[in-house]
Amino acid sequence: MTAATRSDADDRAFVRGHTSLRRPPLLPEVTLWLADDVVPLWEATERRLGGTDTDPPFWAYAWAGGQAVARYVLDHPDEVAGRTVLDLASGCGVGAVAAAVAGAARVEAADIGMFAGVAAELNAESNGVRVAVTARDLLREPPPAVDVVLAGDVCYERRMTARMLDWLATAHRQGSRVLLGDPGRAYLPGTGLVRVGEYDVPTPTDLESAPVRRTAVFCLAPLVGAAAGTPT
Protein backbone atom coordinates (compact mmCIF):
# COMPACT_ATOMS: atom_id res chain seq x y z
CA MET A 1 0.00 0.00 0.00
CA THR A 2 1.42 3.40 -0.97
CA ALA A 3 1.03 6.71 0.84
CA ALA A 4 -1.34 7.81 -1.91
CA THR A 5 -3.75 4.93 -1.28
CA ARG A 6 -3.60 4.89 2.53
CA SER A 7 -6.43 6.45 4.50
CA ASP A 8 -6.56 7.75 8.05
CA ALA A 9 -8.90 4.91 8.95
CA ASP A 10 -6.38 2.41 7.53
CA ASP A 11 -3.56 3.95 9.55
CA ARG A 12 -5.59 3.95 12.75
CA ALA A 13 -6.48 0.30 12.23
CA PHE A 14 -2.82 -0.53 11.58
CA VAL A 15 -1.68 1.18 14.80
CA ARG A 16 -4.38 -0.46 16.90
CA GLY A 17 -3.75 -3.82 15.27
CA HIS A 18 -0.06 -3.84 16.22
CA THR A 19 -0.27 -2.33 19.69
CA SER A 20 -2.32 -2.75 22.85
CA LEU A 21 -3.57 -0.33 25.46
CA ARG A 22 -1.52 -0.32 28.62
CA ARG A 23 -0.48 1.88 31.52
CA PRO A 24 3.29 2.42 31.71
CA PRO A 25 4.48 1.70 35.28
CA LEU A 26 5.92 5.20 35.61
CA LEU A 27 2.68 6.77 34.31
CA PRO A 28 -0.30 4.98 35.84
CA GLU A 29 -2.49 8.02 35.13
CA VAL A 30 -2.42 7.48 31.37
CA THR A 31 -3.15 4.69 28.89
CA LEU A 32 -1.15 4.36 25.69
CA TRP A 33 -1.24 2.19 22.57
CA LEU A 34 2.19 0.51 22.76
CA ALA A 35 3.91 -2.40 21.00
CA ASP A 36 5.73 -5.37 22.50
CA ASP A 37 8.38 -6.30 19.91
CA VAL A 38 10.16 -3.85 17.64
CA VAL A 39 11.29 -6.23 14.88
CA PRO A 40 7.89 -7.75 13.93
CA LEU A 41 6.30 -4.29 13.92
CA TRP A 42 9.13 -2.84 11.83
CA GLU A 43 8.69 -5.66 9.32
CA ALA A 44 4.92 -5.13 9.26
CA THR A 45 5.47 -1.42 8.64
CA GLU A 46 7.74 -2.15 5.69
CA ARG A 47 5.18 -4.54 4.20
CA ARG A 48 2.43 -1.99 4.65
CA LEU A 49 4.41 0.81 3.03
CA GLY A 50 5.77 -1.40 0.28
CA GLY A 51 9.45 -0.75 0.93
CA THR A 52 12.43 -1.66 3.07
CA ASP A 53 13.86 1.80 3.72
CA THR A 54 11.62 2.78 6.62
CA ASP A 55 12.57 4.20 9.99
CA PRO A 56 12.10 2.08 13.11
CA PRO A 57 8.60 2.43 14.61
CA PHE A 58 9.60 4.94 17.27
CA TRP A 59 5.94 5.92 17.60
CA ALA A 60 5.02 2.56 19.17
CA TYR A 61 7.07 2.95 22.34
CA ALA A 62 7.18 5.32 25.29
CA TRP A 63 10.89 6.06 25.35
CA ALA A 64 12.65 6.83 28.62
CA GLY A 65 13.14 10.54 27.96
CA GLY A 66 9.54 11.04 26.92
CA GLN A 67 8.26 9.15 29.94
CA ALA A 68 10.41 11.23 32.28
CA VAL A 69 9.14 14.49 30.76
CA ALA A 70 5.57 13.21 31.04
CA ARG A 71 6.09 12.19 34.67
CA TYR A 72 7.59 15.57 35.47
CA VAL A 73 4.66 17.39 33.88
CA LEU A 74 2.14 15.27 35.79
CA ASP A 75 4.07 15.87 39.03
CA HIS A 76 4.31 19.61 38.33
CA PRO A 77 1.09 20.57 36.50
CA ASP A 78 1.81 24.25 37.13
CA GLU A 79 4.45 23.97 34.39
CA VAL A 80 1.75 23.56 31.73
CA ALA A 81 -1.69 24.29 33.22
CA GLY A 82 -3.49 26.92 31.16
CA ARG A 83 -0.54 27.21 28.76
CA THR A 84 0.22 26.33 25.15
CA VAL A 85 2.50 23.32 24.79
CA LEU A 86 4.44 21.77 21.92
CA ASP A 87 5.69 18.18 22.21
CA LEU A 88 8.57 18.11 19.71
CA ALA A 89 9.65 14.81 18.14
CA SER A 90 6.69 13.46 20.07
CA GLY A 91 6.75 9.79 19.01
CA CYS A 92 3.70 8.19 20.60
CA GLY A 93 2.76 11.58 22.07
CA VAL A 94 3.30 10.64 25.70
CA GLY A 95 4.49 14.12 26.62
CA ALA A 96 1.61 15.76 24.78
CA VAL A 97 -0.94 13.51 26.48
CA ALA A 98 0.56 14.22 29.90
CA ALA A 99 0.47 17.96 29.27
CA ALA A 100 -3.19 17.78 28.24
CA VAL A 101 -4.05 15.65 31.28
CA ALA A 102 -2.23 18.21 33.46
CA GLY A 103 -4.47 21.00 32.17
CA ALA A 104 -2.64 22.65 29.28
CA ALA A 105 -4.81 25.05 27.29
CA ARG A 106 -3.64 23.74 23.92
CA VAL A 107 -1.21 20.94 23.05
CA GLU A 108 0.38 20.02 19.73
CA ALA A 109 2.42 16.89 19.04
CA ALA A 110 4.94 17.24 16.21
CA ASP A 111 6.73 14.29 14.63
CA ILE A 112 7.73 13.52 11.04
CA GLY A 113 7.65 9.77 11.64
CA MET A 114 5.17 7.61 9.74
CA PHE A 115 2.15 6.78 11.95
CA ALA A 116 3.37 9.04 14.79
CA GLY A 117 0.52 11.49 14.38
CA VAL A 118 -2.04 8.70 14.32
CA ALA A 119 -0.52 7.16 17.45
CA ALA A 120 -0.60 10.51 19.25
CA GLU A 121 -4.25 11.04 18.27
CA LEU A 122 -5.24 7.56 19.46
CA ASN A 123 -3.36 8.03 22.71
CA ALA A 124 -5.05 11.37 23.30
CA GLU A 125 -8.44 9.77 22.66
CA SER A 126 -7.71 6.92 25.05
CA ASN A 127 -7.18 9.49 27.80
CA GLY A 128 -10.12 11.72 26.94
CA VAL A 129 -7.98 14.72 26.01
CA ARG A 130 -7.41 16.76 22.86
CA VAL A 131 -4.03 16.96 21.13
CA ALA A 132 -3.41 18.55 17.73
CA VAL A 133 -0.82 16.82 15.56
CA THR A 134 1.48 17.87 12.75
CA ALA A 135 3.90 15.94 10.55
CA ARG A 136 5.77 19.06 9.44
CA ASP A 137 9.49 19.17 10.13
CA LEU A 138 9.40 22.06 12.57
CA LEU A 139 13.20 22.18 12.67
CA ARG A 140 12.99 23.75 9.21
CA GLU A 141 10.87 26.57 10.59
CA PRO A 142 11.31 29.18 13.32
CA PRO A 143 10.01 27.93 16.66
CA PRO A 144 6.34 28.78 17.19
CA ALA A 145 5.23 31.12 19.93
CA VAL A 146 4.28 28.61 22.61
CA ASP A 147 4.66 28.74 26.36
CA VAL A 148 6.31 25.34 26.80
CA VAL A 149 8.29 23.00 24.54
CA LEU A 150 8.71 19.36 25.58
CA ALA A 151 11.43 17.18 24.03
CA GLY A 152 12.14 13.61 25.09
CA ASP A 153 15.01 11.45 23.85
CA VAL A 154 16.30 13.75 21.11
CA CYS A 155 20.06 13.43 21.74
CA TYR A 156 20.75 10.01 20.25
CA GLU A 157 22.32 11.03 16.90
CA ARG A 158 25.03 13.66 16.42
CA ARG A 159 23.67 15.68 13.51
CA MET A 160 20.06 15.59 14.66
CA THR A 161 21.07 16.56 18.18
CA ALA A 162 22.89 19.64 16.90
CA ARG A 163 19.84 20.74 14.88
CA MET A 164 17.49 20.01 17.74
CA LEU A 165 19.50 21.86 20.39
CA ASP A 166 19.96 24.91 18.15
CA TRP A 167 16.20 25.01 17.58
CA LEU A 168 15.40 24.54 21.26
CA ALA A 169 17.86 27.28 22.19
CA THR A 170 16.08 29.63 19.79
CA ALA A 171 12.72 28.72 21.32
CA HIS A 172 14.23 29.39 24.75
CA ARG A 173 15.48 32.82 23.69
CA GLN A 174 12.02 33.62 22.32
CA GLY A 175 10.52 32.97 25.74
CA SER A 176 9.41 29.31 25.68
CA ARG A 177 10.05 27.13 28.70
CA VAL A 178 11.99 24.12 27.34
CA LEU A 179 11.86 20.78 29.17
CA LEU A 180 14.20 18.07 27.90
CA GLY A 181 14.13 14.45 29.04
CA ASP A 182 17.16 12.23 28.50
CA PRO A 183 18.52 8.96 29.96
CA GLY A 184 22.14 9.80 29.19
CA ARG A 185 22.19 9.47 25.41
CA ALA A 186 25.54 9.86 23.68
CA TYR A 187 25.10 13.46 22.54
CA LEU A 188 23.42 15.02 25.55
CA PRO A 189 25.36 18.27 26.10
CA GLY A 190 27.36 18.66 29.27
CA THR A 191 26.58 22.36 29.69
CA GLY A 192 23.66 24.72 29.30
CA LEU A 193 21.14 22.49 31.10
CA VAL A 194 19.65 22.64 34.58
CA ARG A 195 18.41 19.36 36.08
CA VAL A 196 14.88 19.76 37.45
CA GLY A 197 13.85 16.12 37.94
CA GLU A 198 15.09 12.54 37.79
CA TYR A 199 13.27 9.22 37.51
CA ASP A 200 13.98 5.50 37.25
CA VAL A 201 12.13 4.55 34.06
CA PRO A 202 11.29 0.88 33.34
CA THR A 203 12.31 0.13 29.75
CA PRO A 204 12.03 -2.88 27.40
CA THR A 205 15.37 -4.66 27.11
CA ASP A 206 15.01 -5.17 23.35
CA LEU A 207 15.24 -1.39 23.00
CA GLU A 208 17.48 -0.37 25.87
CA SER A 209 20.63 -1.72 27.49
CA ALA A 210 18.98 -2.17 30.89
CA PRO A 211 15.48 -2.86 32.25
CA VAL A 212 15.55 0.46 34.11
CA ARG A 213 17.13 3.71 32.93
CA ARG A 214 17.87 6.58 35.29
CA THR A 215 16.47 9.50 33.31
CA ALA A 216 16.77 13.21 33.99
CA VAL A 217 14.56 16.13 33.04
CA PHE A 218 16.30 19.39 32.30
CA CYS A 219 15.34 22.94 31.51
CA LEU A 220 17.64 25.19 29.54
CA ALA A 221 19.87 27.37 31.66
CA PRO A 222 18.59 30.90 32.34
CA LEU A 223 19.67 33.50 29.84
CA VAL A 224 21.97 36.21 31.15
CA GLY A 225 23.63 39.28 29.78
CA ALA A 226 24.02 39.45 26.00
CA ALA A 227 22.49 35.99 25.54
CA ALA A 228 19.23 37.35 26.96
CA GLY A 229 19.35 40.39 24.77
CA THR A 230 20.18 42.74 27.67
CA PRO A 231 23.30 44.81 28.27
CA THR A 232 26.20 43.05 29.96
N, C-alpha and C positions, 0 to 999 in steps of 0.2 A: 504494500500500500504506500503510495507517495503522499507527500505533504499536500498536494493539490486535491487528492481524493479523500483525505481524512476529514472527519467532522469532529466537533467538540464532543458530541455524544460518544463517538468512537473512542476518543482519547480518555474520556472519563471512565468508560467501561474498561479500557485497557489498564488504567491505573488501579481501579478497584479490583480488577481480576488478578492482579499480581501483587497485591498488598492486603493487609488486614488491619482493622482498627485495633489500636492498643494504646495503653497509657504508659509512656516512658517512666521508669522508676524515679527519675529526678523530677518529673513533671506530672504528678498524679492529677493535677487540675485539668489537663487537656487530653484529648484523644486525637491520634494521628493515624493516617493510612501509611503504614510502613512495611517494607519488605524484609524477608528473612535472609535470602541468599543473593549475593550480588551477581554471580556468574550466570545463573539461569535467567535472571531478569535482564541482564545485559544482552544475552543471546536472543531473548524474546523481543527486545527492543530493536535489535538489528533485523530480525525477521520481519517485524512490523513495518519498519522504515525501508526495507528492501536494500540494505547496504551493510557494509562491515566497518565503516569509518565513523562510528558513533561514539559519543562521549559516554563514560560510565554513568549509570542512573543515579547521580548524586541526589536527585529529588526524592528518592525512595527511602532515605535514611535521615535520622535526626543526628547530625554530626555533633561531636563534643562541643565545639565552639558555639554552635547555634543553640544547643541545649543550655549551655552556661549563660548565654545572653538572655534566653527566655526565662531561666530560673531567676536571674537577677532582676529582670523586669517585673516578674510576678512577686518577688520579695520586696521590691521598691516601686510600687505602682505610681508614686509621685513623679517618677522619671518620665512617664508617658501620659498619665491621666489628663484628658482634655487637650492633648497636643497632637500635632501631625507627625506621623512616623513613617520612615522608609526602611524596609528590611532589604538590604542590598545583597545580591548574590544569595537569595533567600532559600534556595533548595526546596525543601518540603514546606517552607513557610513557617517553621516553628517559632521564629522570633516575631513574625508578623502576627500570628495567632495569639501569642502571649501578650503582645502589646494591646491587641484588641480586647482580650479578656481583662486586662488591667485597666481598661477604660480610656484608651486613646480615642481622640475625636475622629481621626481618619488614619488608615493604615494602608500602605501600598507595599506589595512584595514584588521585587524586581529580580528576574533571573533569565538569562538567555538560553538556559538548558531546555531541551525538548521535554515536554510533559511537566516541567516545573510549575508553570502557571496553573495547570489543571490540578496538580497535587495541592498547591496552596489554596485554591478555591475549595476543593473537597475537604481539606483540613479545617478551613474556616467554617464551612457548613457543619461539619461534625461537632463543632464547638458553639454553634449558634451565634457566630460573630460575622462581621462583614470585613473583607479584605479585598482591595482592588489589586489587580495584577498587571504587570507589563513584561513583555519579552524584549523590550528595547535594551540595547547595550548602553546603559547610562554612563559608563565610563567614557563614552564618546561625546558626551554632552556636559555642560556645566552642571554642578550639583543643584537640585531643585531647592526652593526655599521651604524647608521643613524644619520642625523643631528638633527632631531626634533622628539620627541614622544608626541603624543596627547593622553589624557585620560580624558573622560568625564563620570561623575557619576559612579565612581568605589569604593566609600567608603560607600556602603550601607549594607555590611555584614561583621562581625568582622574578620572571618578567611580569606576571600577573600581579604579584605582590607590590612591585614598584608602581604599577599603574594604579592599583587600588589605594595604596597609601597616599599617593599624590592627590587623588580625587578626594579621599577622606579628609586630608589636610585642608584642601580648598573648602570643603563643606564646613569644616571646623572654623576656618577664618571667616566664613560668611555668617556664622552664628549658630550652626547646628550643634547639638550635643551628640557626640559620636561615641558609641559603645561598641567595643571590639572584643569578641570572645575567641580565645585561642588556647589549645592544649600544649603549646610548645612546639609549633610547627617550625620547619627549618629556617624560614625567612622572617619570622617575627622580629621586628626591630628591637634593639636593646635600649633605645632611648626614645624620648618623646611620648611615653605612655605612663599613665598613672593607674595602678592596680586598685580597683574598687570592689572586687569580689573574687571568690575562688571556690570551686566546687569539685567534688569527686564524681565524675560522670561515668556511669556504666556504659560500656561500648562493646559492639560485637567484635569478636576476635578475628573474623575474616576480613574486617576493614581496618582494625587498629592493632597495634603491637601488644596491647594489654587489655584485660577485661574492664579495667577502670583507668580513666585518664584524669589526672589532676589538671583542671582547666580554669584559667583566669579570665576575668572580665576587666577590661581596661577602658578608661576614657583617654582622650588625647590631652596632653599636658596643657595647662592654661597658657594663653598667649600673653607675652609681655613685650614691652618696648616696641621696637620697629615691627616685630612679627605681628603685633596686634593692631598695627596701623596708628600707633600713638608715638609721640616724641620719646626718645630715649634720654 
